[in-house]
Amino acid sequence: MSGQFKVGVDIGGTFTDLVFLLPGGEMKKLKVASTPDDYSEAISRGIASFCGRQGLAAGDVSEIVHATTVATNAILERRGAHTALVTTQGFRDVLELRRIRIPLSYDLSWAKPVPLVDRCFRYEVDERVLASGEVARALDQAALEELAGRLAAEGFEAVAVCLLHAYRNPEHEARIGGLLREALPGVSISLSHKVLPEMLEFERTSTTVVNAYVMPLIDRYLKTLRSRLDGLGARAPILVMQSNGGLISSNAARARPVSIIESGPAAGVVGALRVAQECGYPDVLTLDMGGTTTKASIIEKGALLRATEYEVGSAVSISSRLMRGNGYTLRIPVIDISEVGAGGGSIATVDAGGALRVGPHSAGAHPGPACYGQGNDKATVTDANLVLGYLAGDSLAGGSMVIDGERSKAAICKDVCDKSGLGLMEAAYGIHLVATSNMVRAIKTVSVERGRDPAEFVLMVFGGAGPMHAALVARELGIATVVVPPSPGVFSAFGLLRADIEQHASCTVLMPTSGQEAGGLRTALRDMSRDLRAALIEEGCEADDIGIRHFADVRYRGQSSEITLPLPLLADETVDFAALERRFEEEFQQTYGYLDSVKDYELVALRSIATVRRDMDSDAAWSADTAVATPDRFRECYFGDAHGSLKVPVIARGSLRDSPRRGPLIVQEYDSNVVVPPGSSAMLDERGNIIISVES
């Protein structure tokens, strides 16, 4: 075998997933054990192993597309860089004051997250820029030089600079940045007008601090990965998935790492978008269940829906709603993803009132569920699914990981049965139901809270554990059709290969939608377009391949939240305000169910997205040798009081090709198991997707 091939790599806590796109459109997959001490080791090991088996040379790799949780883990584990914050005099406590957001009302035990920069490491400078951009108090050069000396003495690895109203006039920030780069060689410097050129002081400060906090770590990681790949002879360019669903070069990711914090979940949604487009599903809800959490997102009218703000660093990362206030706020474009603590490793408990709960605490990848035999004796969702018969001891990673059902039974008996009085099967099914109900909540967050009815959507499910819960989730939401794409357990790695290159830009405008400042808006759009094109051309993209779309954040005057809409432009490139107002009214009505009688709207910000399409051949297909050739056999599975224990056939995906089959049945694969419960049926479409028809 010869010719160049591409590699998509998604790092998880237990496994690192690799998908290889070979010449001619053939795809192969590989799971290797993750290496938490140095995640790049698993990537190089996986590529070397695959090349050795296939008779390929690592030098034939033409492109490596990567999603990583390195930045997220650094925040969760508080092992980012030793960071300082430089801000305007009187504003160093903005980072700690935050917004008034409490995850659960009346939770007296709640405490604000500890700031990533201690108060003693937040330094003030005597300067002031007004909201208009006018300089009210100039910088003192001597004071700046003294500050640089103090920062050097402390040995900081990173410095975040966030001055009041720098989004309007970045002159002072730029001067401070230049001085610090000279005085602190080797120290990462993050300037807020580069990271987030928008108003809202807390959000801009928080986002800039997070960027600085993870920058040295991401820089070292990507340099190490580059070195390992070069050592293999794989000198192909590395592209990294952003939280917004677009790819950037590794150099761009090193410069602005805050943009890649949720790269793994974003990759799965991008893959779902491509499958939905090819199969003719314009409106899709996605469900991605992994080992620690489950993520839900929404695709509407064939497009991703994005949010402009989310939180990272709590038990789950929240893109827009749900339980806000437990994490660190980031105001950057992100695919609207709702995350709940209901993964395969989520721990089941019985509270003081006798209620069964699942998550948010998780056994993680290490030690993992009780059935892994790695030291955990607490019951998890995976243990429940194993006891119910939905999993078998040889059904993880094609049998490469053996799991012990007796350990699962012991854990469930200890943690649930003994405290609730339930029998073993009833307790296991209860865990399965509670986890499913948490997933339903996540889907409602991205659909019902946007004014959308889930029953009008198709549900696309992936992740190693998602297909075991898919049909029950759909039934709870009134969804009639579930799509399980091929290789659901490595689907995020597949999504990486289907993503486009993107650069995003934004600017604050804050004006009524009266059209009086149309000329200024046109200039702002042209400036952002010029900068985006220049950035992509510098990364090696062809100018003719770059397409640019514009969006606007609009709200009622006096509100504190906006709706992001496509920006309608007239022939002279000025804004069509009448069309923009109509779009705002339609979206506001659908989301909130009412409209104010007074039409007083405000344009808050402009956003531009530059895209370079790099979609692979839609006819690319999974290699036949990656399917598990499971001979028909049977397992005892429990489906609740209504059905009890049933003898269920266990089949391979290909067995569904000839005709639909009614449940119950289990489709066992290398990377996942699909449960088709009683009352549902499954078939295979022409692209190899399992289509489950769910009866209400």
N, C-alpha and C positions, 0 to 999 in steps of 0.2 A: 504494500500500500504506500502511495506517495502523494505529495501535494500538500498545500498549506491548509491548516485547520484552526478554528477558533475555540476558545475555552471560556465557559462561564463558571464562576466559583462563588458559592455562597457558604459562609462559615456559620455553623451552628454550635451550640454548646457541646453536643455529643459527637456529631458527625460534620465533616466538611463535604459538601455536595459539589461534584464537578460534572458538567455537561459538555460534551465535545461535539462540535459541528464539523463533520468531515467533508471532504470534497464530494460533490454530487448530492449533498443535502442529507446525508445519513447522520443521525444523532446517536451517541452512546452516553452512558452515565456511569458514575463511579461514586461510591461513598467510602471515605476514609476517616479514621478516628481524628477528631480535632486535637490540636496541641495548644492548650491554653497558655502555656508559658511563652510560646512564640507561634502565633497562628500561621505565619508564613511557612513554617516547616511542613504543615499538613498540605499546603497548596503545592509546594515543590515536590513533596513525596508523591502526591496523587498524580501530578503530571508525569513524573518520571516512571511511576508504575504503569500508567496507561500506555505511554510510548513504548515501554519495554514489551508489554503484552501484544501491542498492535504492530510492532515492527516499524514504528515511526521515529523520527528524530525530533527532539525538542526544538531544534532550530526551525522546524516547519510550522511552529505556532505563529500565526499571523496577528493574533489579537487576544488579549486576556481581559475579560470583563468581570469586575469584582464587586461583591457586597460584603461589608464587614460590620461587626458590632464592637470593634475595638474602642471607639469613642464612647459608645453607650455604656460599655462595661466600666470604663475608666470613671465615668460620672457615678454610676451605681456603687462602685467600690471605693470611691473617693481616693483614687490613686492617680489623679491628673497632675499637672505641673504645679510647682510652687509659683503662685501667680500674684501679681500686684495690680491694683486698679488706680489709675490717675483720673481725677474728675474735677469739676468746677468747685470752688470753695463753697461750702455749705451743703453739698449734695452727696457726700460720701455714704450717707445712710440710705439712699434710694434703693440700693441693692437689698437691704435688709427690711425696709418698710414694705416693699412689694405692693401688690394689689390686695384688696380685702376679699380673699377667696378661701373658703373653708370647704374641704371635700364633703364632709357630712355635718349637717346642721346640728347644733347642740352636742357635738363631740367634745367633751371637756378634756379629753386626753390628747387632743390634736396639738401638735407643735409645728411651727413653720420649719421648713427645711433649713439646715445650717448653711449660710452662704458659702460659696466656693472660695471666696476671699475673706479672710478674717478682717475685722475692723481696723486692727493695727497695721494692716497692709494696704489700706485704702488711703491714698495720698491726694491732698487738695492743692489746686493751683489757683492763684488769684487772677482771675480773668472773667470776662462776661461777654457773651454774644446774645443779642436779643432775638426774639422769635422772628423778627423781620430779616435777620442776618446782619444787622448793623453791629459793629464792635463798640460796646459800651465801656469796656475796660481792657486795655491792651495787656499782652503777656509781658512779664518781667524776665528778660533773658538771664540775668544773674540768678534769679530764683529757680529758673529751670535747670541751670547747670548744677546748682546745689542739690536739687531733687534727683538729677541723674546720678550724682555721687552717692546719695542715700540708697537709691535702688541698687546700684552696683555693689554696695557694701552688704546688702541683705542676701545676695546670691540668688535672685529670682531667675526662674527659667522662662517666664512669660510675663508680659505686661499688657493689660487692657487699658486703652485710653478712650474715655467717653465724656466729652464736654457738653455742656448745655447748648442745645440748638446747633450742634455741629452739622446736622443734616442740611441746614440753611446756608451756613458759612463754615467750611471745614478748615479755614486758614490756620487757626490756632492748633487744632489737632494735627494738621500736617507738619507744623513747625516742631511740635513736641515729638512726633514720630521720627522726624529726621534727626533730631538731637539724640534721642534714645538709641537709634540704630548705630550712631557713631560711638556713643558712650558705652553701649552694652552689646558688643559683638557676640553673636551666637545666641542672643536672647530673642525669643519670638515676640513681635510687637503686633497687636491687633488694634486698629483704629475704627471707631464706631461708624464713621462716615463711609468707610469701605465695606464694613460688615453689614450694616443696616442703615441706609440713608433715609430714614423715616422718622417722623415725630413719635412721641411717647417715650419719655425718659427712662422709665423702669424697664420697658421691654427692650429698648436699645442697649441699655447697660447690661441687662441679664444676658442678652444674646452675645454681646461682645466679650463678656467675661467667660462664657462657656467656650466660645471660639478660642480664646487665649488658653484656657485651662487644658484643652485637649490637643492644641496645635503641636507641641513638642512630641507628644506620644504618637500622633498620626504621622508626623514627619519621620520619626525613627522607624515606625512600622513599615511605611511604604518604601523607605530606603532599603530596609532589610529585605523586603519582598523583592525589590528590584535586583538586589545583590544575589539572592538565592536563585532567581530565574536566570540571571546572566550566567551564574555558575553552571546551570543545566544546559546553557546554550540557547535558552528561550529569551531572545532579546526583543520580543514583540512589545508594542506599546500596551500600557495598562490603563484601562478605563474604569472609573469608579462610579457606582450608582449613587445618586443623590436622593434625599428624602422626597424630592418633588417628582421623581420618576424619570429624570433625565440623566444622561451620563456626562461626566467631565473627565479630563485627563488627571493622572495621578498628581501632576504638578499643581493643577488648579485645586485639587482636593487638599493638598498639603497647605496651600495658601489660605483656604477657607474651609476648614474641617467641620465647622458647624453645619454645613450643608449636607453632610453624609451620615449624620447620626442615625437616621432611621432607614438606612439603605436596604437592608434585607427585606423588611416588610414591603417596601415600595416595589422591589423587583417582582414579587409575586403578583401584585396588582397589575403591573405592566404586562406580565405574561398573560394574565386573565383578559386584559383588554385586547391583546392580539388574537387570542383564541375566540373571544366573543365577536370580534370584527369578521373573522374568517367564517364563523358558523352562523352569522346573521342574527346575533342577539344584541340589540342596541342597548337594552337596560338590564344590568347585571349587578347583583350583590355578591361580594366575594367573602369567603371565610377561609382563613389560613390558620390552622391549629398546629402549633409546634409543641415543644417540650415544656415550656414555661408559661406561655400566654397564647391567646387566640386573638387574631386581628380580623376586623371586618372593614370593608370599604365599599364604595359604590361607583358604578359606571353608568352614566346616563346619556342617552342619545349618542352612543359610541364614543364618549369622551370621559377622561378621568375628571373627578371633582376634587378640587384642592382646597385646603384651608391655608390661612396666613399665619397661624399661631398654634403652637402646641407645647406640651410640657414633657420633659425628660428627667429621669433620675428618681422617679417614684417606683413603686412596685410594678406599675404599668405606665406606658407612655400614652398621653392623651393628646389627640390632635385638635379637638375643638370644644368638647363638652364634657359629659360624664363627671367624674370626681376631680375638679380642678383645685389646685392649691397644694398638692403633695410634692410637686417637682419643680424644676427650674424652667422658667418660661423662655421659649425661643420664638421670635417673630420672623419666620422665614417661610417661603412657600413649601408646602408639604402635601402629599396626597392625603386626603381626609380619611384617616384610619382611626378606628376606635379599638382600643386594646383592653382585654379583660384577663384577669388571672385565672384562666381555665385551660391550661395546657395539659399535656400528658403527665407531667410531673407535679401538677397542683395537688396539694395535700387536703385530704378530707378530714373534717373534725365534727364533733357534736358539741354545740355550745351549752352554756349553763341552763338554757331553757329547753334543751332537748332537740333543737333544730339542727339538721344536717347542713353543713356548709362545705364548699369547695373553694380553695384559694383564699386570698391571693398568694399565700405562702406556697413556695414550691420546693421540691427536692432537687430541682435543677438537673443538670447533666451529671453532676458528681455531688452526692452519691447516686442520685437518680431514684426512680421508683423502687419499692421494696423488692420487686421481682428481679432487679438487676443484680442483687446480691452484693452490693458494694457498701453496705453499712447502714442504709436507711431502713428503719422498721415501721415507718408511717405509711398509711394507706394513701394511694394516689389514684388519679383517673386511669392511668395505664393499668394499675393493679386491678381496678374494677372491670375494665374491658377484658382483661385476661381471664378473670374469674367468670365473666359472662359468656366466654367462648368466642368473643369477637376477635381476639388474638390467640395465637398458639405459641408454644415455646420456641418454634423455629421460624417465626414470621416477622422478625425484625432484621432489616438489611439483608434479605435473602437468606436468613439463617446464620449469618456471620456472627450474630449476637444472640446467645441463648438466654432465655428468661425462665424464671422458676415460679410456677403457679402456686406452689405450696407456701412460698414466702408471701405472696399476695393474699392468700386466704388468711394466713396468720395475722397480717397487718390489719385487714378489714375487720376481722373478729375482735381484735384488741381495741381498735380505734373507734369502730362504729357499732358493731353488734353488741358488745358488752355494755355500751353506754346508752343504747337506744332500744334494746330488746328485739331488734330486727334479726331475721335469719340471714345467713350468708348471702344468698342470691338476692333477697330483697334489699339488703344493704348495698350490695354492689350495683344493683339497678338504680337505687336511690342516688348514689354518687354519679352515675351516668346521667340521670335526669337533671340533677342540680347543675352539673357542668354544662349540659345542653341549654338549660335556662339562662346561664350566664352568657352563653354565645348568642342567644336570642336577644338579650339586652344590648350586646355590642352592635348587632345588626340594626336594632331599632334606633340606636344612637345616630347612625349615619343615614338612616332612611326616614323614620317617623319624625325625628326632630328636625328634618329638613322639609317636612310636609309631604313625604312620599309614602305610598302604600307598598309595603314589601311584597304583597300578593301580586303586584303588577310586574315583578321582576323575576328573572331567572337566578337561581343560586348556584354559583360556581365554587366548588370546595377543593382545597388542596392542603398541603402540609401532611406530614406523616400520619397524624392522628385525625385530621378533619373528616375524611370519608367515613369513619365509623359513626359519626354523629350527624352526618349530612341530612339524611332523610327525616330524622326526628326534628331537627331544627326547622326544616322546610315545612313540616306538618304544623308545627307550632305557629308559624308565621303565615300560613295559608298559601305558601308557594307551591306551585304544581310541578315544576321541573327543576331537577338538580343536574348539574353537569360536573362530572369528575374527569378532568383532562388526563391524558397519558402521563405516567411518571409523576403522580401528584406529590410524592415525597421529596422530589428534587425540582419542584416547579419553579421556585424562586431563581435557581441557577439557570433554568430555561428562560425565564423572563429577562434575565440580564442580556442574553443574546438577542432578544427582540426589542431592546430599548433604543431610543434615539439619543444623540448628543444634544444637550440643551444648556443654555446659559440664561439666567434670569436677572432682570434689573428692575428697580422701583424708585419712585421719588414722591415726596409729599407735595401736594398742590393746595389743598384746602380752600375751596372756592364754591360758590353756589353754581348750580347747573343752569346758569342764565346765558352762558355763551359769551360773556363780556371779555373773558381772558383767552379766547380761542387761539390767538396768535402765540401766546406763551405756552399753551399746551402743545401746539404743533412743534415748537422749538424743543420742548422737553422730550417729546417722542422721538424727534430726529436725533437728539443727543444720545438718548439711550440706545437707539438702533445703531448709531455709529459705533458706540463703545462695545456693544455686543458683537457686532460684525468683526471689529478689530480683535477682540478677545478670541473668537473662534478661528479667525485666519491665523493668528499667532500660534494656535494649537495645531495648525496644519490642515484646517478645513478649507475647501474651495469656496470662494465668494458666491459663485452661482448656485451652490447647494444650500445656502442659508435662507431660511424662511423666518419671518418675524410676525408675531401676533401681539396685539395690544389689549390690555384689560384695564378696568377702572374699579376702584373701591368707592361705593356710593352708600349714603345713609340719609335718614331724615336729619335735618339740622338739629343739633342738640343731643343726638344719640351718641353712644360710645362704641357701637359695633357697626360694622359695614358688611355689605354684600358685594362680592367680586363678580363683575360681569364682563363679557366681551365688549370691547369699546368700538361702537359704530363710527366710521369715518366717512366724510363726504369726499367728493372728487378732488378737492383742493387740500386734502389731508387734515382738515379741521374736524372737530368733534361734532357729530350729529346729536345735539343735546336732546332733541325731541324723542329720537329713537332710544337714547340712553334712559330717559325717564320712563318710557313705556316698558322697557326691559326690567327696570328696577321695580316698577309697580307689579308686573307679572310675577317676578321672583319673590317679592315680599309677600304678596297675596298667597302664593303657594306655600311658602315657608311658615308664615305666622297666621294666616287665615283672616286677615283684615287689612284695610288701608286707611290711613288718616285722611280726613276730608281736606286738610290743608296740604297743598303740594309745595312743600318747602324742602328741597333736596340739596345735598351737599356732596361735591366731588372731593374725596379725601386724598386719594393717591392714584398714580398711574403705574401700571406694571407692563413689562414687555418680556416676551419669551422668544429667544432665537433658537431655531431647531435645525439640525442637520439629520435628515433621514438616513438610516442605515439598516433598514429592515431586511432580515434574511429572507430567503425564498420561503414563501408560505407553504410550499409543498414538502419542506424538510420533514422527515419522518424518523421515528425512533427505530433503531436497529432491532431486528427480530430477536437477536440473541439477548436483549436486555429484558425480555418478558420472562416471567417465571412459569415454566412449563409444569404447572401443578396438575397432576392427574385428579380426576374427580374423586373426592372423598367426602366424609361427613364429620361434623362436629356438633356436640350438644351446645346450643345457645339459648340463653334466657332472655325473653322479651317482655317481662312484666307479668302482672296478674292476669291480664287479658289473654295471653297466649301461653304463659308458662315456658317450660323447657321444650325445645323442638330439635329434631334431628335436621341439621342444615347442611346442604351441599356446599363444598368449598371448591371453587372453580378458578380458572385463569381468565383474564380479560378477553382473550380471543374466543372463548366459548360463547360469548354473547353476540358474536358476529352474525350468525345465521338467523336468529329470531329472538324476540324479547322473551325474557324469563321472569316469572313471578317470584316474589320473595316468599319465604325468607331464603337468602343465600349470601354467601361470603365470597367476594372476589379477592383472592390473595395475590399480592404482587411483591416484587423485590423491595419496594420502598414504602408500601402502604397496604392497608386492608380496607375494602369497601363493604359496608354492611347495607344490605337491601332487606329491610324488615318486612314482616307480614303486611299485606295490604298495598305494597309497592311493587313495581316491576322495573326491570332494567334491560337496556339494549345498547348496542354499540353503533355509533354513527360512522359515516364514511371517513372521518378523520381520527377514529380511534377513541373518541370520548365516550365514556359511559353516561348514558342519559337515563336518569331515574325518574319515573313518573310516580308522583306521590299522591295517594288518595287521602282526601281530607277526612 
